[in-house]
Amino acid sequence: MPYLTLQTNQGIDANDMPAVLDALSKGVAAALGKSENYVMIALDSAKPMFFAGNDAPAAYVELKSLGLPEDQTTRFSEQLCSLVEAQIGVRRERIYINFGAPARHMWGWNGKTF
C-alpha cells in the first residue's frame, strides 16, 4: 500500500501529468520492491512554496508504506530525489522527504484494515 504525495511549486503541463504520474508510480514500486497494483500517487503542482528563503523550484514528498524499513530510508531518499529531479526538474537539495510506516491496523483498504 505505498502512498506517495508530491507537492511542488513547479507547474506541470496537463499533457505531461499522466507520464509523470506513471513514472512516479513505477519508480515507487521498484524502489520498494512492491507491486504497482497497490501504489497510489498524489501530485499537487504549481503550489506556492518557499524554501531556503526563496521560491526557486522545490518539492515536498511524503512516502508512506506498511513495513517501510527504517534502515533503507537513505537509499529511498536517493532514489526518490533522482526520480523527482528527472520528472519535474527540482534539484535534490531543494527536496524534503518525510517517510512513514503506519501500523497495519491504522491503514484501511477495501472495507478492512491491513
MMTF fields as JSON, N, C-alpha, C and O atoms, coordinates in Angstrom:
{
  "mmtfVersion": "1.0.0",
  "mmtfProducer": "UNKNOWN",
  "numBonds": 455,
  "numAtoms": 456,
  "numGroups": 114,
  "numChains": 1,
  "numModels": 1,
  "chainsPerModel": [1],
  "groupsPerChain": [114],
  "chainIdList": ["A"],
  "bondAtomList": [4, 2, 8, 6, 12, 10, 16, 14, 20, 18, 24, 22, 28, 26, 32, 30, 36, 34, 40, 38, 44, 42, 48, 46, 52, 50, 56, 54, 60, 58, 64, 62, 68, 66, 72, 70, 76, 74, 80, 78, 84, 82, 88, 86, 92, 90, 96, 94, 100, 98, 104, 102, 108, 106, 112, 110, 116, 114, 120, 118, 124, 122, 128, 126, 132, 130, 136, 134, 140, 138, 144, 142, 148, 146, 152, 150, 156, 154, 160, 158, 164, 162, 168, 166, 172, 170, 176, 174, 180, 178, 184, 182, 188, 186, 192, 190, 196, 194, 200, 198, 204, 202, 208, 206, 212, 210, 216, 214, 220, 218, 224, 222, 228, 226, 232, 230, 236, 234, 240, 238, 244, 242, 248, 246, 252, 250, 256, 254, 260, 258, 264, 262, 268, 266, 272, 270, 276, 274, 280, 278, 284, 282, 288, 286, 292, 290, 296, 294, 300, 298, 304, 302, 308, 306, 312, 310, 316, 314, 320, 318, 324, 322, 328, 326, 332, 330, 336, 334, 340, 338, 344, 342, 348, 346, 352, 350, 356, 354, 360, 358, 364, 362, 368, 366, 372, 370, 376, 374, 380, 378, 384, 382, 388, 386, 392, 390, 396, 394, 400, 398, 404, 402, 408, 406, 412, 410, 416, 414, 420, 418, 424, 422, 428, 426, 432, 430, 436, 434, 440, 438, 444, 442, 448, 446, 452, 450],
  "bondOrderList": [1, 1, 1, 1, 1, 1, 1, 1, 1, 1, 1, 1, 1, 1, 1, 1, 1, 1, 1, 1, 1, 1, 1, 1, 1, 1, 1, 1, 1, 1, 1, 1, 1, 1, 1, 1, 1, 1, 1, 1, 1, 1, 1, 1, 1, 1, 1, 1, 1, 1, 1, 1, 1, 1, 1, 1, 1, 1, 1, 1, 1, 1, 1, 1, 1, 1, 1, 1, 1, 1, 1, 1, 1, 1, 1, 1, 1, 1, 1, 1, 1, 1, 1, 1, 1, 1, 1, 1, 1, 1, 1, 1, 1, 1, 1, 1, 1, 1, 1, 1, 1, 1, 1, 1, 1, 1, 1, 1, 1, 1, 1, 1, 1],
  "groupList": [{"groupName": "MET", "atomNameList": ["N", "CA", "C", "O"], "elementList": ["N", "C", "C", "O"], "formalChargeList": [0, 0, 0, 0], "bondAtomList": [1, 0, 2, 1, 3, 2], "bondOrderList": [1, 1, 2], "singleLetterCode": "M", "chemCompType": "L-PEPTIDE LINKING"}, {"groupName": "PRO", "atomNameList": ["N", "CA", "C", "O"], "elementList": ["N", "C", "C", "O"], "formalChargeList": [0, 0, 0, 0], "bondAtomList": [1, 0, 2, 1, 3, 2], "bondOrderList": [1, 1, 2], "singleLetterCode": "P", "chemCompType": "L-PEPTIDE LINKING"}, {"groupName": "TYR", "atomNameList": ["N", "CA", "C", "O"], "elementList": ["N", "C", "C", "O"], "formalChargeList": [0, 0, 0, 0], "bondAtomList": [1, 0, 2, 1, 3, 2], "bondOrderList": [1, 1, 2], "singleLetterCode": "Y", "chemCompType": "L-PEPTIDE LINKING"}, {"groupName": "LEU", "atomNameList": ["N", "CA", "C", "O"], "elementList": ["N", "C", "C", "O"], "formalChargeList": [0, 0, 0, 0], "bondAtomList": [1, 0, 2, 1, 3, 2], "bondOrderList": [1, 1, 2], "singleLetterCode": "L", "chemCompType": "L-PEPTIDE LINKING"}, {"groupName": "THR", "atomNameList": ["N", "CA", "C", "O"], "elementList": ["N", "C", "C", "O"], "formalChargeList": [0, 0, 0, 0], "bondAtomList": [1, 0, 2, 1, 3, 2], "bondOrderList": [1, 1, 2], "singleLetterCode": "T", "chemCompType": "L-PEPTIDE LINKING"}, {"groupName": "GLN", "atomNameList": ["N", "CA", "C", "O"], "elementList": ["N", "C", "C", "O"], "formalChargeList": [0, 0, 0, 0], "bondAtomList": [1, 0, 2, 1, 3, 2], "bondOrderList": [1, 1, 2], "singleLetterCode": "Q", "chemCompType": "L-PEPTIDE LINKING"}, {"groupName": "ASN", "atomNameList": ["N", "CA", "C", "O"], "elementList": ["N", "C", "C", "O"], "formalChargeList": [0, 0, 0, 0], "bondAtomList": [1, 0, 2, 1, 3, 2], "bondOrderList": [1, 1, 2], "singleLetterCode": "N", "chemCompType": "L-PEPTIDE LINKING"}, {"groupName": "GLY", "atomNameList": ["N", "CA", "C", "O"], "elementList": ["N", "C", "C", "O"], "formalChargeList": [0, 0, 0, 0], "bondAtomList": [1, 0, 2, 1, 3, 2], "bondOrderList": [1, 1, 2], "singleLetterCode": "G", "chemCompType": "PEPTIDE LINKING"}, {"groupName": "ILE", "atomNameList": ["N", "CA", "C", "O"], "elementList": ["N", "C", "C", "O"], "formalChargeList": [0, 0, 0, 0], "bondAtomList": [1, 0, 2, 1, 3, 2], "bondOrderList": [1, 1, 2], "singleLetterCode": "I", "chemCompType": "L-PEPTIDE LINKING"}, {"groupName": "ASP", "atomNameList": ["N", "CA", "C", "O"], "elementList": ["N", "C", "C", "O"], "formalChargeList": [0, 0, 0, 0], "bondAtomList": [1, 0, 2, 1, 3, 2], "bondOrderList": [1, 1, 2], "singleLetterCode": "D", "chemCompType": "L-PEPTIDE LINKING"}, {"groupName": "ALA", "atomNameList": ["N", "CA", "C", "O"], "elementList": ["N", "C", "C", "O"], "formalChargeList": [0, 0, 0, 0], "bondAtomList": [1, 0, 2, 1, 3, 2], "bondOrderList": [1, 1, 2], "singleLetterCode": "A", "chemCompType": "L-PEPTIDE LINKING"}, {"groupName": "VAL", "atomNameList": ["N", "CA", "C", "O"], "elementList": ["N", "C", "C", "O"], "formalChargeList": [0, 0, 0, 0], "bondAtomList": [1, 0, 2, 1, 3, 2], "bondOrderList": [1, 1, 2], "singleLetterCode": "V", "chemCompType": "L-PEPTIDE LINKING"}, {"groupName": "SER", "atomNameList": ["N", "CA", "C", "O"], "elementList": ["N", "C", "C", "O"], "formalChargeList": [0, 0, 0, 0], "bondAtomList": [1, 0, 2, 1, 3, 2], "bondOrderList": [1, 1, 2], "singleLetterCode": "S", "chemCompType": "L-PEPTIDE LINKING"}, {"groupName": "LYS", "atomNameList": ["N", "CA", "C", "O"], "elementList": ["N", "C", "C", "O"], "formalChargeList": [0, 0, 0, 0], "bondAtomList": [1, 0, 2, 1, 3, 2], "bondOrderList": [1, 1, 2], "singleLetterCode": "K", "chemCompType": "L-PEPTIDE LINKING"}, {"groupName": "GLU", "atomNameList": ["N", "CA", "C", "O"], "elementList": ["N", "C", "C", "O"], "formalChargeList": [0, 0, 0, 0], "bondAtomList": [1, 0, 2, 1, 3, 2], "bondOrderList": [1, 1, 2], "singleLetterCode": "E", "chemCompType": "L-PEPTIDE LINKING"}, {"groupName": "PHE", "atomNameList": ["N", "CA", "C", "O"], "elementList": ["N", "C", "C", "O"], "formalChargeList": [0, 0, 0, 0], "bondAtomList": [1, 0, 2, 1, 3, 2], "bondOrderList": [1, 1, 2], "singleLetterCode": "F", "chemCompType": "L-PEPTIDE LINKING"}, {"groupName": "ARG", "atomNameList": ["N", "CA", "C", "O"], "elementList": ["N", "C", "C", "O"], "formalChargeList": [0, 0, 0, 0], "bondAtomList": [1, 0, 2, 1, 3, 2], "bondOrderList": [1, 1, 2], "singleLetterCode": "R", "chemCompType": "L-PEPTIDE LINKING"}, {"groupName": "CYS", "atomNameList": ["N", "CA", "C", "O"], "elementList": ["N", "C", "C", "O"], "formalChargeList": [0, 0, 0, 0], "bondAtomList": [1, 0, 2, 1, 3, 2], "bondOrderList": [1, 1, 2], "singleLetterCode": "C", "chemCompType": "L-PEPTIDE LINKING"}, {"groupName": "HIS", "atomNameList": ["N", "CA", "C", "O"], "elementList": ["N", "C", "C", "O"], "formalChargeList": [0, 0, 0, 0], "bondAtomList": [1, 0, 2, 1, 3, 2], "bondOrderList": [1, 1, 2], "singleLetterCode": "H", "chemCompType": "L-PEPTIDE LINKING"}, {"groupName": "TRP", "atomNameList": ["N", "CA", "C", "O"], "elementList": ["N", "C", "C", "O"], "formalChargeList": [0, 0, 0, 0], "bondAtomList": [1, 0, 2, 1, 3, 2], "bondOrderList": [1, 1, 2], "singleLetterCode": "W", "chemCompType": "L-PEPTIDE LINKING"}],
  "groupTypeList": [0, 1, 2, 3, 4, 3, 5, 4, 6, 5, 7, 8, 9, 10, 6, 9, 0, 1, 10, 11, 3, 9, 10, 3, 12, 13, 7, 11, 10, 10, 10, 3, 7, 13, 12, 14, 6, 2, 11, 0, 8, 10, 3, 9, 12, 10, 13, 1, 0, 15, 15, 10, 7, 6, 9, 10, 1, 10, 10, 2, 11, 14, 3, 13, 12, 3, 7, 3, 1, 14, 9, 5, 4, 4, 16, 15, 12, 14, 5, 3, 17, 12, 3, 11, 14, 10, 5, 8, 7, 11, 16, 16, 14, 16, 8, 2, 8, 6, 15, 7, 10, 1, 10, 16, 18, 0, 19, 7, 19, 6, 7, 13, 4, 15],
  "groupIdList": [1, 2, 3, 4, 5, 6, 7, 8, 9, 10, 11, 12, 13, 14, 15, 16, 17, 18, 19, 20, 21, 22, 23, 24, 25, 26, 27, 28, 29, 30, 31, 32, 33, 34, 35, 36, 37, 38, 39, 40, 41, 42, 43, 44, 45, 46, 47, 48, 49, 50, 51, 52, 53, 54, 55, 56, 57, 58, 59, 60, 61, 62, 63, 64, 65, 66, 67, 68, 69, 70, 71, 72, 73, 74, 75, 76, 77, 78, 79, 80, 81, 82, 83, 84, 85, 86, 87, 88, 89, 90, 91, 92, 93, 94, 95, 96, 97, 98, 99, 100, 101, 102, 103, 104, 105, 106, 107, 108, 109, 110, 111, 112, 113, 114],
  "secStructList": [7, 7, 3, 3, 3, 3, 3, 3, 1, 1, 7, 7, 7, 6, 6, 6, 2, 2, 2, 2, 2, 2, 2, 2, 2, 2, 2, 2, 2, 2, 2, 2, 6, 7, 7, 4, 4, 4, 7, 3, 3, 3, 3, 3, 7, 1, 7, 7, 7, 7, 5, 6, 6, 5, 7, 1, 1, 7, 3, 3, 3, 3, 3, 3, 7, 6, 6, 7, 7, 4, 4, 4, 2, 2, 2, 2, 2, 2, 2, 2, 2, 2, 2, 2, 2, 2, 2, 2, 7, 7, 7, 4, 4, 4, 3, 3, 3, 3, 3, 3, 7, 7, 7, 4, 4, 4, 7, 3, 3, 6, 6, 3, 3, 7],
  "xCoordList": [0.798, 0.0, 0.842, 0.497, 1.903, 2.697, 1.872, 1.123, 2.03, 1.367, 2.427, 3.123, 2.54, 3.472, 2.686, 1.881, 2.923, 2.338, 3.484, 4.465, 3.346, 4.375, 3.747, 2.813, 4.264, 3.849, 5.034, 6.167, 4.76, 5.839, 5.32, 4.136, 6.221, 5.864, 6.072, 5.828, 6.513, 6.679, 5.327, 4.564, 5.043, 3.84, 4.108, 5.183, 3.143, 3.266, 2.13, 0.956, 2.486, 1.502, 0.549, 0.972, -0.722, -1.743, -1.433, -1.747, -0.825, -0.473, 0.66, 0.763, 1.511, 2.641, 2.284, 3.004, 1.174, 0.811, 0.698, 1.242, 0.023, -0.068, 1.307, 1.513, 2.234, 3.57, 4.331, 5.051, 4.183, 4.856, 4.295, 5.053, 2.975, 2.348, 2.763, 3.047, 2.797, 3.205, 4.646, 4.937, 5.539, 6.947, 7.101, 7.887, 6.36, 6.428, 5.891, 6.479, 4.788, 4.199, 5.158, 5.387, 5.701, 6.651, 7.921, 8.46, 8.388, 9.592, 9.418, 10.316, 8.265, 7.992, 7.884, 8.456, 7.163, 7.031, 8.395, 8.681, 9.231, 10.561, 11.435, 12.106, 11.43, 12.265, 11.9, 12.776, 10.599, 10.144, 10.04, 9.855, 10.159, 10.016, 8.602, 8.39, 7.623, 6.218, 5.476, 5.923, 4.354, 3.53, 2.957, 2.485, 3.01, 2.438, 0.919, 0.312, 0.303, -1.146, -1.621, -2.797, -0.73, -1.109, -0.558, -0.809, 0.185, 0.812, -0.199, -0.908, -0.253, -1.083, -0.172, 0.701, -0.39, 0.402, -0.539, -1.565, -0.204, -0.933, 0.082, 1.161, -0.281, 0.639, -0.067, -1.099, 0.495, -0.045, 1.0, 1.995, 0.766, 1.757, 1.321, 0.179, 2.27, 2.058, 1.553, 0.759, 2.024, 1.642, 2.609, 3.821, 2.122, 3.044, 3.935, 3.433, 5.242, 6.202, 7.404, 7.821, 7.941, 9.166, 10.089, 9.663, 11.314, 12.286, 13.635, 14.054, 14.312, 15.624, 15.561, 16.502, 14.435, 14.314, 13.967, 14.046, 13.58, 13.208, 12.202, 11.916, 11.675, 10.659, 11.197, 10.444, 12.495, 13.086, 12.419, 11.823, 12.511, 11.865, 12.176, 13.333, 11.11, 11.229, 10.143, 9.173, 10.314, 9.319, 9.329, 10.361, 8.149, 7.974, 7.321, 6.29, 7.937, 7.478, 7.187, 7.954, 6.076, 5.779, 5.63, 4.892, 6.333, 6.209, 5.789, 6.496, 4.622, 4.121, 3.968, 3.501, 4.369, 4.221, 4.267, 5.073, 3.404, 3.434, 4.772, 5.252, 5.374, 6.629, 7.812, 8.804, 7.737, 8.849, 10.09, 10.087, 11.138, 12.325, 13.123, 13.603, 13.253, 13.961, 15.412, 15.978, 16.015, 17.43, 17.631, 18.766, 16.535, 16.628, 16.25, 16.237, 15.938, 15.457, 16.511, 16.154, 17.776, 18.814, 18.779, 18.879, 18.639, 18.536, 17.267, 17.297, 16.147, 14.891, 15.004, 14.49, 15.678, 15.863, 16.626, 16.246, 17.689, 18.476, 17.595, 17.607, 16.836, 16.006, 14.886, 14.623, 14.232, 13.143, 13.651, 13.024, 14.777, 15.339, 15.698, 15.435, 16.287, 16.624, 15.366, 15.34, 14.339, 13.079, 12.413, 12.007, 12.303, 11.675, 12.491, 11.933, 13.797, 14.671, 14.468, 14.374, 14.402, 14.242, 12.86, 12.729, 11.842, 10.47, 10.015, 9.313, 10.412, 9.897, 10.99, 10.693, 12.242, 13.338, 13.696, 14.372, 13.261, 13.645, 14.943, 15.036, 15.942, 17.236, 17.096, 16.319, 17.841, 17.736, 17.958, 17.406, 18.762, 18.995, 17.802, 17.823, 16.763, 15.546, 14.336, 13.198, 14.613, 13.56, 13.628, 14.678, 12.526, 12.391, 11.531, 10.57, 11.884, 11.116, 10.775, 11.634, 9.524, 9.056, 8.626, 7.73, 9.264, 8.945, 8.027, 8.154, 7.107, 6.211, 5.881, 5.724, 5.777, 5.412, 4.266, 4.5, 3.024, 1.897, 1.691, 2.043, 1.114, 0.741, -0.341, -1.185, -0.318, -1.26, -2.722, -3.551, -3.034, -4.426, -4.84, -6.013, -3.876, -4.163, -4.257, -4.336, -4.248, -4.353, -5.474, -5.433, -6.482, -7.634, -7.649, -7.076, -8.306, -8.496, -9.599, -9.641, -10.465, -11.466, -12.369, -12.779, -12.676, -13.554, -12.923, -13.614, -11.61, -10.886, -9.628, -9.407, -8.829, -7.503, -6.488, -6.832, -5.256, -4.198, -3.763, -2.881],
  "yCoordList": [-1.197, 0.0, 1.263, 2.217, 1.307, 2.537, 3.721, 3.615, 4.845, 6.089, 7.176, 7.431, 7.81, 8.913, 10.157, 10.152, 11.222, 12.504, 13.473, 13.521, 14.228, 15.164, 16.529, 16.703, 17.498, 18.888, 19.651, 19.484, 20.492, 21.261, 22.609, 22.769, 23.563, 24.86, 24.887, 25.91, 23.791, 23.672, 23.397, 22.548, 24.11, 23.815, 22.611, 22.491, 21.738, 20.564, 20.634, 20.667, 20.656, 20.737, 19.548, 18.42, 19.805, 18.743, 17.597, 16.445, 17.894, 16.835, 15.952, 14.789, 16.5, 15.747, 14.991, 14.078, 15.366, 14.794, 13.266, 12.629, 12.641, 11.175, 10.489, 9.492, 11.008, 10.404, 10.579, 9.673, 11.729, 11.972, 11.042, 10.426, 10.939, 10.042, 8.591, 7.861, 8.179, 6.815, 6.555, 5.516, 7.491, 7.322, 7.267, 6.47, 8.104, 8.086, 6.763, 6.186, 6.287, 5.025, 3.855, 3.048, 3.776, 2.699, 2.823, 1.818, 4.047, 4.274, 3.886, 3.294, 4.216, 3.852, 2.339, 1.754, 1.705, 0.247, -0.428, -1.365, 0.043, -0.55, -0.316, -1.237, 0.895, 1.219, 0.356, -0.1, 0.132, -0.619, -2.115, -2.896, -2.516, -3.929, -4.424, -5.569, -3.546, -3.909, -3.819, -3.154, -4.487, -4.47, -3.069, -2.417, -2.63, -1.333, -1.328, -0.259, -2.503, -2.597, -1.928, -1.581, -1.741, -1.148, 0.253, 0.869, 0.771, 2.088, 3.18, 3.099, 4.199, 5.373, 6.596, 6.744, 7.466, 8.684, 9.878, 9.85, 10.923, 12.192, 13.28, 13.342, 14.126, 15.166, 16.508, 16.697, 17.434, 18.775, 19.743, 20.031, 20.242, 21.105, 22.565, 22.892, 23.431, 24.882, 25.402, 26.341, 24.779, 25.151, 26.231, 26.052, 27.328, 28.334, 27.71, 27.176, 27.781, 27.228, 28.146, 28.77, 28.211, 28.951, 27.995, 27.353, 27.881, 27.001, 27.707, 28.224, 27.735, 28.382, 29.859, 30.407, 30.482, 31.91, 32.362, 33.554, 31.427, 31.838, 30.871, 29.81, 31.261, 30.437, 29.69, 29.384, 29.4, 28.577, 27.2, 26.837, 26.429, 25.111, 24.285, 24.119, 23.774, 22.998, 21.933, 22.014, 20.927, 19.86, 19.296, 19.234, 18.889, 18.169, 16.832, 16.786, 15.751, 14.403, 13.67, 13.755, 12.954, 12.042, 10.649, 10.441, 9.707, 8.308, 7.511, 7.46, 6.889, 6.026, 4.626, 4.437, 3.66, 2.278, 1.372, 1.575, 0.377, -0.602, -1.312, -1.716, -1.466, -2.19, -1.489, -2.14, -0.176, 0.564, 0.402, 0.839, -0.213, -0.455, 0.827, 1.473, 1.176, 2.398, 2.396, 3.456, 1.234, 1.178, 1.375, 1.385, 1.533, 1.73, 3.138, 3.42, 4.034, 5.355, 6.176, 7.007, 5.971, 6.695, 6.281, 7.128, 5.002, 4.51, 5.029, 5.451, 5.002, 5.513, 7.003, 7.471, 7.745, 9.176, 9.428, 10.296, 8.683, 8.819, 8.524, 9.272, 7.434, 7.044, 8.051, 8.406, 8.509, 9.464, 10.814, 11.441, 11.272, 12.546, 12.466, 13.402, 11.37, 11.191, 11.183, 11.781, 10.514, 10.412, 11.783, 12.171, 12.506, 13.828, 14.793, 15.574, 14.734, 15.589, 15.308, 16.24, 14.046, 13.671, 14.037, 14.447, 13.892, 14.089, 15.544, 15.964, 16.325, 17.695, 18.754, 19.947, 18.331, 19.29, 19.996, 21.024, 19.473, 20.068, 19.421, 18.197, 20.245, 19.724, 19.077, 19.539, 18.02, 17.23, 18.024, 17.682, 19.078, 19.875, 20.775, 21.503, 20.721, 21.503, 20.587, 20.974, 19.368, 18.372, 17.878, 17.429, 17.961, 17.34, 16.092, 16.086, 15.037, 13.791, 13.383, 13.388, 13.033, 12.544, 11.097, 10.813, 10.176, 8.759, 8.362, 8.868, 7.457, 6.982, 5.514, 5.038, 4.801, 3.38, 3.192, 2.85, 3.414, 3.29, 1.849, 0.891, 1.736, 0.411, -0.161, 0.579, -1.467, -2.106, -1.815, -1.63, -1.776, -1.525, -0.07, 0.27, 0.795, 2.206, 2.543, 3.715, 1.521, 1.735, 0.874, -0.351, 1.51, 0.774, 0.673, 1.508, -0.351, -0.575, -1.614, -2.615, -1.377, -2.354, -2.736, -3.89, -1.762, -2.001, -2.733, -3.123, -2.926, -3.62, -2.822, -1.738, -3.346, -2.802, -3.89, -5.065, -3.486, -4.453, -5.196, -6.052],
  "zCoordList": [0.0, 0.0, 0.0, 0.698, -0.734, -0.752, -1.251, -2.222, -0.566, -0.947, -0.998, -0.015, -2.15, -2.31, -2.667, -3.599, -1.92, -2.26, -2.532, -1.789, -3.584, -4.014, -4.183, -4.966, -3.446, -3.588, -4.15, -3.699, -5.14, -5.747, -6.224, -6.521, -6.291, -6.843, -8.36, -9.0, -8.925, -10.364, -11.02, -10.557, -12.081, -12.849, -13.745, -14.332, -13.845, -14.722, -15.728, -15.359, -16.968, -18.042, -17.953, -17.696, -18.164, -18.094, -19.042, -18.743, -20.175, -21.126, -20.618, -21.006, -19.751, -19.198, -17.925, -17.522, -17.292, -15.99, -16.007, -15.105, -16.981, -16.961, -16.994, -16.302, -17.781, -17.863, -16.556, -16.134, -15.913, -14.634, -13.564, -12.816, -13.49, -12.514, -12.751, -11.802, -14.009, -14.353, -13.91, -13.317, -14.195, -13.806, -12.289, -11.775, -11.571, -10.105, -9.556, -8.642, -10.106, -9.651, -9.871, -8.97, -11.057, -11.367, -10.512, -10.048, -10.309, -9.511, -8.051, -7.452, -7.477, -6.081, -5.95, -5.029, -6.854, -6.809, -6.904, -6.157, -7.816, -7.989, -6.757, -6.29, -6.235, -5.068, -3.869, -3.134, -3.675, -2.508, -2.76, -1.826, -4.023, -4.347, -4.129, -3.732, -4.392, -4.194, -5.517, -6.452, -5.582, -6.784, -7.009, -6.078, -8.253, -8.597, -8.417, -8.351, -8.337, -8.148, -6.866, -6.754, -5.898, -4.621, -4.424, -3.388, -5.387, -5.261, -5.597, -6.6, -4.749, -5.016, -5.026, -4.171, -6.007, -6.155, -6.167, -6.847, -5.425, -5.477, -5.807, -5.218, -6.75, -7.21, -7.174, -7.818, -6.419, -6.269, -6.815, -6.151, -8.029, -8.668, -8.635, -8.313, -8.98, -9.013, -7.667, -7.609, -6.59, -5.232, -4.74, -4.86, -4.197, -3.666, -2.582, -1.593, -2.771, -1.813, -1.714, -2.69, -0.529, -0.247, 0.482, 1.443, 0.066, 0.71, 0.7, -0.336, 1.828, 1.968, 1.574, 0.999, 1.897, 1.694, 0.291, -0.005, -0.592, -1.949, -2.56, -2.005, -3.713, -4.372, -5.593, -6.518, -5.595, -6.656, -6.613, -5.599, -7.704, -7.731, -6.475, -6.087, -5.858, -4.623, -4.614, -5.368, -3.75, -3.624, -2.216, -1.548, -1.792, -0.534, -0.88, -1.551, -0.412, -0.726, 0.577, 1.536, 0.597, 1.697, 1.113, 0.15, 1.702, 1.307, 2.527, 3.534, 2.417, 3.488, 2.92, 1.797, 3.716, 3.291, 4.506, 5.415, 4.518, 5.597, 5.583, 4.524, 6.746, 6.852, 6.219, 5.891, 6.038, 5.442, 6.322, 7.473, 5.804, 6.629, 6.89, 5.958, 8.149, 8.534, 8.091, 7.822, 8.011, 7.619, 6.118, 5.643, 5.367, 3.92, 3.476, 2.278, 4.428, 4.034, 3.29, 2.455, 3.564, 2.821, 1.349, 0.462, 1.095, -0.284, -0.947, -2.103, -0.217, -0.767, -1.077, -2.093, -0.2, -0.421, -1.714, -2.5, -1.94, -3.171, -4.393, -5.37, -4.327, -5.462, -5.718, -6.867, -4.664, -4.837, -5.315, -6.169, -4.778, -5.245, -6.725, -7.481, -7.134, -8.552, -9.411, -10.487, -8.942, -9.679, -9.816, -10.912, -8.717, -8.744, -9.604, -10.375, -9.466, -10.267, -11.763, -12.562, -12.133, -13.541, -14.078, -15.231, -13.253, -13.729, -13.74, -14.659, -12.715, -12.66, -12.56, -12.49, -12.552, -12.622, -11.337, -11.372, -10.195, -8.915, -8.461, -8.371, -8.176, -7.716, -6.346, -5.51, -6.123, -4.891, -3.611, -2.565, -3.685, -2.475, -2.144, -1.151, -2.981, -2.738, -2.569, -2.833, -2.126, -1.901, -0.455, 0.005, 0.241, 1.554, 1.391, 0.622, 2.122, 2.091, 3.516, 4.397, 3.73, 5.018, 4.827, 4.032, 5.556, 5.464, 6.612, 7.727, 6.328, 7.368, 7.173, 6.049, 8.298, 8.284, 9.275, 10.434, 8.828, 9.75, 10.213, 9.524, 11.393, 11.883, 10.973, 10.468, 10.766, 9.847, 10.199, 9.308, 11.48, 11.874, 11.666, 11.822, 11.313, 11.078, 9.586, 9.219, 8.731, 7.291, 6.757, 6.874, 6.167, 5.672, 4.155, 3.454, 3.668, 2.238, 2.059, 2.774, 1.125, 0.75, 1.92, 2.045, 2.774, 3.92, 5.078, 6.019, 5.023, 6.092, 6.444, 5.905, 7.324, 7.574, 7.269, 7.143, 7.153, 6.837, 8.09, 8.026]
}
